[in-house]
């Protein structure tokens, strides 16, 4: 028997992925698998726009609240766990609906992707060298051993350069050899949501204001008591880093909001750049003018893919 098709909803932040994911899961008989790295963290709710249990329409959700804020998120661990969820959902004859905007996590769940090893001691040594020598020196070092990888990494993205150099040192192979291929592990249909930039920018500003108004500072204050400041990944999340800075007196309220808006808009541009070139994505406009029939258009694309997959679902 043909397994239920994997469905995914991707796109930039504030494009409406969570609501569409619910609509598709409800219409198809599906279960949602989160692919937003920040929503993996327990207690990080307001700042990640995580749906509350009462907002999930009784639809099972997976890969939410699986990490403590002191844990470091791992793409490799997520890949293994998310793929277990996909298989379990399909064994129940349900469609997995993967929803999120963290590009590498989406691809870890859906695509052929080899995740190379890591070594904390090697990583720490390279990070110390990066702090001492600067981004330009690390870029030159990476260019010498893996020019293909360096062409695909922004010259100020020190964290990614360090990771590439770590992989080269540990494996003796170029980091570029482990970069993801646009090849699904199993039959999958991906719906992408896009919103015109002026409207998306406005949505982001509105969302950030709502985060503060709905109690982000209280949420962050509570998380700080259980180790948020020590959390290597969680403490850097958009909104959370700025709220911590406000609580610590390094930013005032207006500055914290403004910085969050600016960085979130920049993040949305990176998400668009990440997903944009993928020819497998069925792109749908999700602006205000297009919202009314968005679910119908998405369902049409998904049901066509289901028919092509043997009609299961």
N, C-alpha and C positions, 0 to 999 in steps of 0.2 A: 504493500500500500504506500502511496506517496505521502511523505511527511507533510504536515502543515507548513506552508510557506512562512519564512521569517519576514517580518515587516519592520521597517525602520522609519523613524521620523527625525530628520536632522535640520540644521540651520543655525543661524546666529541667535544669540540671546534675545529674548523679548519678541520673538516672532510667533509665539503661540504653539510651540511644540507639545507642551504637556496636555493642553486641551484637545488638540487633534489626536494625540496618542490615545487619550481616553475614548474619544469618539470612535476611532478605528477598532480598539479593543472591544468596545461595547457592541459594535455592529458585526464584528467578525467572530466573536467568541474568543477573545484573546486575553493574554496576561502581559503586563508591562514590565520591561527590564530597563532599569535606569542606566544611562550612559553619560551622566553628568558627574564629573569627578568630585565636585564639592558636595553633591547630594549623597555621596557615600557616607558622609560623616554624621554620626548621631548628634542631634542637637543643633546642627547648622541648618535651620529651617527658614527663617525669615529672609536672610541674606542670599539664599539660593533659590528662592521662590518654590520651595518644595511643597507639593500638594499635601495638605493635612489628611490624615486617614479618613475624615468625614467627607473629603472632597474627591475621593477616589472611586465613587459610585459602586463600591463593593468589588471592584476589579483587583485581583491580586497584583501587587507590585514587588519587584525583586531588585536587589542591589541598592536599597535605600537603608541608611542607618546601620551599616555593617562595619564601620570603623569608629574608633574613638579619636578625638581631636589630637591626641598625642601620637597616633599612628601615622606612618608615612604611606601615602597612596602608592600603589604599585600597579603598573599596567599589566605586568605578568600575572600577578595574583588576581587582578580583575578579569583578565582573559580566561583563566582557568575556571573561576567561579561563575562568570557570566555564561560561558558555554555549557556548564553543567545545568544552569537554569534553562537555557534554550532547549536542551535535550529533554529535561524533565517536563517542560511545558508541552513540547511536541508529543511526548509519551502520553499526555492526557488528551491528545487530539485537539489542542488549542494552538492558536497562532501566537508565537512570541512577538511582541511589539516593542522594539528597542527604541528608546526615546532619549535624545540628548544632543548636546552641542560640543562635547569634548571630543575633538576629531580623532585623536589617537585611541581613545577608549572605544569609540564607535567601530573603528577599524579593527581593533583587537578582538571585538566580539564577532565581527562579520567577515573579515577578510583573512586571506592567507597572510600571516604575519609572524615572523620569527622574532622572538624577544630575546636579545642577547643577555648574557649574565652580567651581574654587577658585583662590585667588591667595595665595601664601605671604606677600607683603608686606601685603596687606589683613588676612589672618588674624593676622599678628604685631602689627599696629597695634591691632586689636580686642582681642587677648589682653592687650596692655600696658594698654589702657584698662580692661579688666575687672579686672586686678590692682590698678590704682590706685583705681578707683571702687567696685568690689564688685559682688556678684551683683544686689542690689536695683536699682542704677542701670541695669545692663545689661537687666534684666527690664523696667524702665520704658521704656527706649529701644525694645526689641523690641515691647512692647505698643503703642507709638505707631505703628509702621509695619506690624506684622503681628499683630494681636490673636489671630487664629485659631491661628497657630503658638505664641504664648505660652501659650495655654490648654492646649496639648498637651505643653509642656515643664515639667519640674519646676523650681520657682523657684530651686533651688540648683545646677542643672545648667548651670554657666557655659559649659562647652565647647560644649554644644548651642546655647545662646543666641548664642555667638560665631559658630558656623557659620550660624545663621539670618540674622544680621545681615550676614555676609559674602555670602551668596547674594542678599539684597535689594540690597546695594550693587553687586554685579557684574552682576546681571541686570535690576534695576529691577522685578522681580516679587516677590510675596510668597513666602517660603520655603514656606508652606503649600501653594502651588500645585504644588510638586514632591514633596509627600509621597506615599508609595506608595498605590496603590489595591489593593483585594483583588480582583485580576483576573489569572488565570494567563496567561502568555505562550503556553503550549500546554497540552494536556490533562495534568493532574497530579493525583495523589492524595496527600494528606498524612495521615500517622498521627502523632498526638500522644501522648506518654507523660506520665502524671501519677502522683504518689505523694503520699499523705497527708502533710501538713506535718510531724508529729512524726517519721515514719519518714524523710522526706527530710532533715530537720535532722540526724538521727542518721547517715544515710549520708554527708552532707557532712563531719561531724566525723571519721568513720572514714576517709574519703578523704584529708582533710588530714593526719591522723596518718600514713597510709601514704605520702604524698608525702615527708614528712620522713624516715621510716624507710627509704625506698627510695632515698635519696640526692639529694633536691632541692637541698640546700646545695652538694653537689659539682657538680651540673649547673649551678647558677647561678654558682658560682665559675668554672667553665670558660667559661660564656657571657660573664661579665664581662671575661674576657681578650680577647674578640673584639668588645667594644663594647656589651654589654647596657645599661650605664648611660647610654650616649649614645642608645640607641634610644627614640624618643619614644613609640612604642606598646608595644613589647615590655616595656620596663622597668616599665610600669604594670600589667601583667597580674597577675591575682589569684595570690597565692602567690609570684610572682617579685619583686614590689615588697617584700613582707614578708621574703623570704629575703635580698634585698639589704640591707635594713635590719638584719637579724640579722648578716650578714657585716660590715657597717660599724659594728656596736656600738650602733646606735640602738634596737634591740629585743633582748631576750633570746629564747631559744628558745621559751619558753612564750608570751611576748607575741606573737611572730611567728605561731605556730600559732593562737592565740586570735583575733588580728585577721583572719587568713585565713578562719577559720571564720565569723566574724561577717559579713565582707564577702561571702563566697560565699553565705551564706544570704540576704543582702539582694539579691544579684544574682539568685538563684533566684526571689525574689518578683517582681523586674522581668521576668524571662523569662516567668513565669506571666501577668503583666499584659499582656505584649506578645502572646503567642500566644492567651491565653484568649478574647478577643472574636472570633476568626476562625472564622466559622461553617463554613468549608470543611474544618476539621480533624476527622478521625475520632479522638476521644479514647478512649484505653484506659488502664485502671488497671494500673499496673506495680509495685504493692507486692509484698511477699514472698508474700502469700496469693494473688496473681494471676499469679505469674511462670510457673507451669507451662504454661499454655495461651496465654501472651502471643503467641508467634509464630503460633500457629494463628489467633488472633483477628485479628492484623494481616494475615496472608495472606488471610483471608476478605474483609476490607475491600478489599485491593488487587486481588484477583482479580475482585471484583464490579466495581470501577472499570475493570479491563482489559476485561471483557465489554462494559461500556457504551461503551468506546472502540473497539469493533470487534473485540474478541477477540484482539488481537495480544499474544502472550506466553503 
